Amino acid sequence: MQAAASGQESISALTRNNYFGEGVRAEVGGVAGIDGLRGIAVGMVVLFHWLVLREGRHADALVDLLKSSPVLELVARSGYLGVDLFFLITGFLLVLPWLKHAADGRPPPSTREFYRRRALRIVPAYYVQLVFLFLVVLPLVQGFGYWRKDAYVLAGNLLAHLAFLQYTTPLTSASLNLNGALWTLTLEVQYYLLLPLLAPLFARRPWTTAGAMAAVALLWHERSAHGMQGLVDAYVWLGRMWNLTEASGRHFLATQFPGYLAHFAIGMLAGRAWLLRRDAPDSAPRPLASSVVLLAAPVALGAVLIDGSRVLGEITWLLTPAFMGIAVWASVSLRLGWAVAALGFKPLAFVGRVSYSLYLYHLPVLILFNLYLPLAPPYLAFPLYLSVVVPLAWASYRYVELPFMNLRRGKPRHA
């Protein structure tokens, strides 16, 4: 952790002009607090996986602490919502260049350049992680004999992961039970591919476009629950070796890309609201009312998570991105001093900057940690884990992510 922190200042110097890529930052400038939100998102996911993979298996002081309080346990068990927060942040940020171009009366940004920047942003670190996953983690967990025993499964998984298609079939969705968190990258890439088509429509008719995206998500969830029997049967057949049930097949179907279009749409609306407010400097903030809005959103979300299944029936799920979207918008748009300070807290911002690499590595490192250090002292287990995974994430960020983020037309770009 100390090694990672010691490099924070130099990383900031390298990225102060280019962290969001040549697109978002160059078009609209920085978004104060966005690193903090990323830090919260990845922290939620890490805490969730720590709890579910440690409880009942290992003596662990952090798990005991989380389970000692209903509030803490709810927060930890809801940590999977960090993925929803990442989708909202993606929707928020990536649409901003199109909105700015439209506001200035300019043509839309180059689709080719957008794809190039996205590829440079996510592919190198992801591929390096795949090398680590298939050549280091897999042998350490399954043994070297796995290569011979299930070569066809391994080859299929490798090809699917290289193409970002791991979450398209039950055969590859769990990433060999070594890094199931990678499923979200399939959805992110699909959003990237679609955004140059959606963003110009959104810039012209934001509410209509967002409403259409939400409608597709609602219809997809309804059909996933009650229709598309042939596709569900195909999933169950493909997952027969793991006794995949119809309920699991329907859940898998519901969590495909169309089911998350509402998340991206709400993030896009939050980004538009932030841009409008930023460009209206005369709109004075009202601290008390703004604080109430910001704090009420997560409280309302918590109420839904505790016992909200009957609020809107089968579409209650839509309240999750709605409340989270309000919180995202309020935290970065309402200019609240305490929120700005909290999201700008240096350790949190640092975690947000390395959040992509931390997300890539946190689960396989946790699996190795549980396998090879099962008797780690209960009070030291989580600090020991962080002392491995955070420097690893920092190294991936510093030596893989940054060099490619700083590429411009094939040449290094220095701050």
N, C-alpha and C positions, 0 to 999 in steps of 0.2 A: 504493500500500500504506500509506504514511504517512497519507494522508487517511482511509483506512478505519480504521486503528488509532486515529487521534485521535478518532474518533467512538465508539469502543468503550465508553468509560465512560458516555457519555450514553445509548447503547443499553441498556446493562445497567440503568441507572436506570429506563428506560421499561418494561423487560420483567421486572424481578425478581419481579413479582407475577402476570405474565400470559403468560410466554413459551410455556408449553405449552397456552395457551388456558384458558378458564374451566372446562373439563372436567377434564383430567388433574391439573393443578396444584391446582385448587381442591379436588379430591377426595382426593388422596394426597400432595400436596406435590411438591417437586422431586426429581429422580432425579440424584444426583451422578454426574458422568462422562458423562451422555448427550450433552452437547454435544461432548465429546471424541470419542466414538464416531461421531457424525455427521461431525466433521471428518476422521476417519480414512476413513470411507466415501467422502466426496466427493473427498478427496485421492487415494484409490486410483483412482477413475474418471478424474480429471483426468490423472493420471500415465499411465494406460493409453492414453488417447486421444492424449496427447502422443507417446508412443512409436510407436504404430501409424500415426499420420498424419505423423510426421516422419522416421522411419528410411528410409534409401534415397532420400530426396527432398531433404533439406536438411542442410547441415553443422550439427551440433548437439552441443555438449559434453555435455549431460545424457544424450542418447541414447547417446553413446559410453561415458559412465560406467556407465549401466545395463547395457549389453551387455558391459562388461568383467568383470562378476562374475556367475557363474551364479545366486547367491542374489538379487542385485539384479534381474537380468533376470526371474527367476521371479516375484518380487514385483510388478514392473511389468506383466508380461504377464498376471498374475492379477488385475490391478486391476479387471477387469469384475466381480469378486466384491464390489466396493463396493455394487453394486446389491442383491446378496443381503443384505448387511449392512443396507442401508436397509429392506428388507422385514422383516427380523428386528426392527429397532428399531420399525417401525410396529406390528407385532404385539405387541411388548413394551408399548408405551406406551398404545395406544388401548383395550386391554381392561381396564386398571387401574380406571377408574371403575365398571365393572360388577362387578368382583371386590370392590371396596370396598363398594358398595351391598349386595351379597349378604352380605358378612361382617357388616355392621351391621344386617341384617334389613330393609333398605329396598327399595322397588320399584326396578326397573332405571332407569337414567338415561333422560331424554327422547330418543327417537329424532329428533324434529324438531329439538331443540336440538343434538344431535350433528351432524346433517347441516348445520345452519346454521353451526356453528363450523368444520366441515371446509371448507365452501364459502368462508367468509371467509378461511380459512387458505391455501388453495392457488389459488383461481380468479383473484383480481386480479393477482397477480404473473405467473401463467401467461398470462393474456390480454395483459398489457402486453408480455410476451416475444413473443407471437404477432404483435403489431403490429411489433415490431422485426424479427422473422424474415421476415414477408411483405413489409413495406414498405421495409426497409433491406437486410437480408442478401440476400434473393432478387435484387433488381435488381443489387446489387454483384457477385454471383457469376454469375448467369445472363444479366444484361442486361435492359433494359426490354422488349425484344422478346418475352421469355418469356411475358409476360401475354397477348399475342395468339396466339402459336404453340400454347401448351398451356393455353388458358383453362379447358377442362373438367377437366383434371388439377388445376389450381390451385384451382378452385372445389370440387372433391371433397375435396381435402386441407384446405382451409379449413374446410369444414363438419365434416369428421371431427375435426379438431383442436379446434374450438369445443365439440364434444360429448364430448371425451376418448375418441374412438373410433379414434384414429390407428393403434393396433396391432391392429385387427380384420381388416385386409385387407393384402395385399402392395402394393396401390396407394398406401397412405398410411403404411405402417409405418416407412419411412425418413425421414419428414418432409422430402420433396423433397431428400434427401441433404444437408440443411443442419443438422439437429439430431436425428439418430437417437436420441439419449438420451431423447427425449420418450416413447418406447414404454412406459417404466415407469409413467408417470402413468395410462395406461389401466388397468393392473393395480391401482394404488393406489386409484383411484376405485371399481373393482369391489369391492375389499375393504371400502372404506368403506360401500358400499351393502349389503353382506352382513353386516357386523359386528353391527348391532343384532339380527339373527336368531341369529348364532352365539354372541355373547358371553353371553347368559343361559344357553344350553346349556352353555357352557364353565364358567361360574360354578358350575353344579350338578354337572356331571360333566366335570372338566377333562381327565382322561386319556382317557376314552372319546371326547370331542369331538375332542381333538387327534389321537387315533388314527384317527378317521374321516376327518379332513381329510388326514392323511398317506396314508391308503389311497386316497382319491380322487386325490391327486397321483401316487401310484405307478401306479394304473390308467390315468390320463391319459397318463403317459409311455409305458407299455407299448403302449397303443392308438395313440399317436402314432407309435411305431416300427413297428408291425405291423398296424395296422387303419385304420379311418376313411378308406378309400381314396377314397371320393367327395369328402370334404372336401379331402383332399390334392390330388386332381385339379383341384378348383375353384381352389385356391391356385395351382397350376402354370399353369392357364389364365389367371388374372388377372395373373400375373407373366410371361406369355410374352414381353412386349416387352423384359424384362430377362433372358430365357433362364433363368428360375427352374427349378431342377432338382427332382426329387421329394425328394431328400435335404434340400434347402433348405426345401421346403414342409413336410416332416415336422419339421424343426427349428423352423420358425415355429409349427407347431401345438403342439409340445411346450412352447413358452415362452409359451403363453397362460395366463390366470389360473389355471385348475385345476392346472396344472403347478407352481405356486408355493404351493399351499395348505399344503404341509408347512413351508415357510419361515415363513409367518404363524403356523402352529400352534406351531412351536418357539419363536418369539418370544413368543407368548402364555404358554407354559409358563415361559419365563424370567422374564416379568413376574410371574407368580403366585409363583414361587420367591423373587423379590426382595421382593415384598410380605409374604410369610410370614416371611422372615428379618428384614425391617425391623420387623415387629410382634412379634418375639421378641428383645428386647434382651438377654436372658440368654445367647443363643447366642454364646459367645466365639469369635472367629476364631482359626484356627491358621495363623500366617503361612507356615510352611514348606510344609505340605500345600496350603494355598490357592494359594501361588505355583506349586507344581508343577502343579496343575490348570489354572491360568490359562495357564501357558507351554506346557504339553503340548498344549493344543487347537490352537493355530496350527501347532505343529511337526507334529502328526498330519495336519492339513489339507495342509501342504506336502508331506508324504510321499505323500498321495493324489494331489495334483496332479502330482507328478513321475512316479510310476509306480504308480498305484493303480487302473488301469482293470479289473483282474481281481479286486479285493478282494471285491466283492459283485456282480460281473457287471453287468447292465444297471441295477441299482439303486444302483450305487456313488455316483451323483450325490447320494443322500440323505445321504451322509457330510459333504458340504459344509455344508449348513445345520445339521447336527447339531453338528459341531465348532465352527462359528462361533457357534451358540447357546450352547454351553458357555462360550466365551470372553466373549460378551456378559454372560451371567449372572455369571460369576466376576469380571469386571472391575468390575461395579457393585454386587455383592452381598456379596463376601467381605471387604470393609473392609480391603483391603491398602493400607497407606500409600503405597507406591511406585506402585501402580496409580492411586490417587486423585490423587496428585501429577502423574502423567504425563497422565492424561485431563483434569486441570484446568489444564494448561499454557495460559497465557492466549492465545497465538497460535492454538493448536489449538482452544481453546474458541471463540474468535472465528470461525474458519473454520467451526466447527460451527453457530454461530448463523446465519451467512449461507449455510449449505450449500444450502438450497433454491434461492435465487437463483443461487448459483454453479453449481449443477447445471444450471439452466435456460439459462445463458448461456455456459458454458465451451466447448461444442463449436462453435457458430456463430462465436464470437470467434476460436477457433483456426483455423477455416477461412478467415476473413478475414485473420488474421495470416499464414498460409502463402501466401495469394494476393497480398497487397499488401506484405508484407515478407519475400520469399523469401530475401533475402541478408542477413538480420539476423546480426550477429556471433555465431558459435557459442556463445561463453561468455555472451552477453547475451540470447540469444533467449528463454529461459524467464523470466528476471527481467522482460524487457520485456513478455512476455505477461501475467505476473502483475500488472504495474503497470497493465494495462488491465482485466483481467477481475475482479480482486478489488475495486477501487473501484466497478466497475459492479455487482457483486453487492451490495456494501454499500449503494449508492444504491437499488437495488431493494428491499433489505430495509428500509432506513430510511424510504423515502418511499412504498413501495407495501405491503409486507408489514405493517409495524408499524401504520400507521393502521387497517387492516382488522382486524388481530388485536386491536386495542384498542377495537373497536366493541362496544357492548353495547346491544341494543335500539335500534339506529339512532343512538346518541349516543356521542361519543368517551369512552373510559375512560382516565383518566390514572393513572399509578402514584402 
